[in-house]
Amino acid sequence: MSKWTREQMAIRVAQDIPDGAVVNLGIGLPTMVANHLPSDREVILHSENGVIGMGPAPAKGEEDYDLINAGKQPVTLLPGGCFFHHADSFAMMRGGHLDVCVLGAFQVSVGGDLANWHTGATDAIPAVGGAMDLAIGAKKTYVMMEHLTKSGESKLVPACTYPLTGIGCVSRIYTDVAVIDLGQDGAKVIEIVDGMTFEALQKITAVTLINALQTV
């Protein structure tokens, strides 16, 4: 099956980040987006541990582990960037000051519900962290994830079976095979990886998809 690489997924998400946006990139896959933001756009990156104005990842050997994102990865700081108390950072998130957040997910429902912090496993750490604040506080919430689980099950589902992070908050998902908008009409496919048909995508997806592909 044709798939986009994680790098290609990050490039695709970066294309949709508008100039002037204040953006939070969640732990995991979404952090890769920082390395692919178009150079002609001013995008202000925020991290919930209390950093704003981050740049791309530091070069190997130039890491400063006193300057990290929420996933404990070393980051760079662009001119004008700063760090501050995480309470102030959460005030930004809860106050609606983020234009976009990009999060990973275990499941997303066709209605835009997000489950990204717990699979229900008995030995998992029960801590949602700042994900719920980001998912609800940002003006737009995007999800970046593989389309299928390791066992081949669709991560886009009729209803989430894992504990919820947020309800009706996800407007777009970027997977390794498609870009899908979620809204009142359902799940609209706006892009598919080269080599895959809409029919093939439908077969591996647990919800009914709407073909909204652009034809040339």
Sequence and secondary structure as in RCSB ss.txt:
>XXXX:A:sequence
MSKWTREQMAIRVAQDIPDGAVVNLGIGLPTMVANHLPSDREVILHSENGVIGMGPAPAKGEEDYDLINAGKQPV
TLLPGGCFFHHADSFAMMRGGHLDVCVLGAFQVSVGGDLANWHTGATDAIPAVGGAMDLAIGAKKTYVMMEHLTK
SGESKLVPACTYPLTGIGCVSRIYTDVAVIDLGQDGAKVIEIVDGMTFEALQKITAVTLINALQTV
>XXXX:A:secstr
     HHHHHHHHHHTS TT EEEE SSGGGGGGGGS TTS  EEEETTTEEEE S   TT   TTSB TTS B 
 EEEEEEE  HHHHHHHHHTT  SEEEE  SEEETT  EE S    TTS    TTHHHHHHHSSEEEEE  SB T
TS BSEESS  S  SBSS EEEEE SSEEEEEETTEEEEEEE TT  HHHHHHT SS EEE     
